[in-house]
Amino acid sequence: MAARTNSVDPRAQRVRAKLRDAALALAHEHPVDRLTVADIVDRAGVSRQVFYQHFRDRDDAIAYAFTVAFASSTGAIAGDPRARILALFDFAVEHRAMYRNVVPSAVTLRVVAAFRDELAPACEQIAAEGMTAVTDIAGLTPESVSRFLVGGFIEVLRSWMEDQDATDLRGRVSAALDTVRGLLGLTAATS
């Protein structure tokens, strides 16, 4: 990993933020596989040498940019899994062009993993809250229920992304959350 990945030096943090912001902005504008490290450093106004102090390669910078963006989209929401999930999907709606530039790229799996990682805590909370109903029905573990929920929400995102004309992601996610709530016997206030 790059030398300054977890640096507490404010200057290093500022440079890393500039590189992150440049990578995210470029991902909005161009297919990711056409982007280069040179594009990122030009946008950020730093040298290639500085770039490599922070990131291994272009994909590392882009994956980091998405990871931070996903975390920022849900960071202010505590304790409400439904609100966290909706905020994450609202971010997807707001940045649909960026997703389209990422999906066919080499960094796709890392971005999807970052999305899953941000989605997982809310799904774990929902699974834990619904374990009474799930255990009575199938004897499943909270981990398996959580993985099922994450996979289902990822499928909702994928199907929305594949439908060029779809504009209803929030509605799809709300319907999925309502279905999960009903299946797990949770009240509206719980999830």
N, C-alpha and C positions, 0 to 999 in steps of 0.2 A: 504494500500500500504506500501511497505517497507520504512523504515525511511530515507534512503539516495537517494531516487528516483531522486530528483532534486538538490542534493547537489552541491554547488560551490567549495567545498573543493577539491583542486587538487588531494589529496591522494585518496579521495572517488571516484573521477572521473576516476583515473587510475585503481583502483580496479574494478569498474563497467565495464570499457573497457576490462580488462582482462577476466572478467566473460562473457561479451558479445562475445568476440572473441573466447573464449573456446566453448560457446554454438553454435556459427555459425560453427566452425570447426568440432565439433562433429556431427552436423546436416548434414554435407557433408559426413561423414564417416559411419553413422549408422542410421537405422530407428529411428525416434524421440521417438516413444513409448517404445523403448528399453533403452533409455538414462535415467540416474538418476541424481539427484543433486550431488551425490558422483562423478559421471563421470565429471561433469562440474567443481566442486571444485578441483578435482585432476588435471585436465588439466590446470586450472587457477593458481593452486598453492596457494589457499586460504582455509580457514576453512569453514565449513558449517555455523557456526555462522555469519561469514562475508557475505556469500552468502545471508542469510536471512535478513541481513541489507539492501540489495539492491533489492531482488526479493522475491515474495511470494512463488514461486515454479518453477519447471523446465520449464513449459510452459510459465510462465511470462518471464523468461530469454530468451527463444528461440524467443518468439514473439517480445521482445525488440530488439534482435539481428537482426531479419529480418527488423523491422521498421527502424533501423539505416542504415542497408545495402541498403534498397530501397532508402532512402533519400540521401545517399551518391552517389548512382548511377546517380541521376539526379540533385544533388545540385549545380553543376557548370553551369547548363544550365538555362538561364533566358530568358523569353520572346518568346521562340520558342516551342510551344506545340508539334509539330511533333518530334523535336529533343528530348524533354523530354520523350515522349512516347517510341520512339525507344531506348533510353538509358535504360529505365526501362526493356524493353523486351530483350535487349542485355544482361542485367544482368541475366535474366531468362535463356537465352541460356548458358551463362557462368557457371551457377550454377544448371543445370538441375538435376544432381544427388541429390543435396540437396533438390530440390523440391520433387523429388520422395520419399525421406526419410520423408518429412513432410506431404505430402498429405493424407496418410491414418491415420494420428495421431490425438490426441486430440487437438492439437494446430492449426490444419488446418484453422479453421474459423478465428482465430486471425491473421494468416499470410495472408490469403486472404483479410481480412479487412485492413491490413497494405498496401497491394499492391493496393487495391482500393483507399485508402487515398492518396497514392502517385500519382496515375493515375488521380484522380479527378480534380486537378487544371488545368491540360492541357486540359482535356475534357471540363471543364467549360469555358476555354478560346476559344476553338473551337466552342462551342455552342453559346457563346456570339457573336463571329464573324459571325456566320451563321444565326443569328436571323432574319435578313431581309427576307431571303428565307423561313425559317421555319414558321414565323408568317404569311406570305402571303399564305402559303399552309394549315396550320392546326391550327394556333393560339396557338401553344404550348409555354410553358414557357422555359426560358433558363435552369432552374433546371431539368425539365423533359427531355430535350434533352441531357443534361449532364449525367443524370443517364442512359439514353439509350446508350450513347457512352461508358460509363464505363462498363456497362453490356456486350456490344458487344465485347469490348477488352478483358474482362475476359473470354468470351466464346472462343475467338481466342486462348488465353493461354491454356484453358482447353482442347480444341480439339487437340492442338499440344502436350500437355503432354500425352494424351491418345494414341496417335499414336507413338508407340515405335520407328518407323523408321524415323519419321519426323525430318528433319534438317533445315527446311525453315521458322522458326518463324519470322525472320526479313522480309522475303518476304510476309508472311501472314499479318503481321502488316502493312507493307507499302501498300499492296493492300487494306486493310481496311481503312487506312488513305486516300488513293486516292479516294476510293468510297465515304467516308464521305465528302471529299472536293468537289467532283463532285455533290453530292446531295445537299449540302449547297451552291453551287455556289461560293466557295472560290477559289482564285487564288493559284497557287503553292507557292508563297511567303508568303501567309497568314498562311497556316498550313502545 
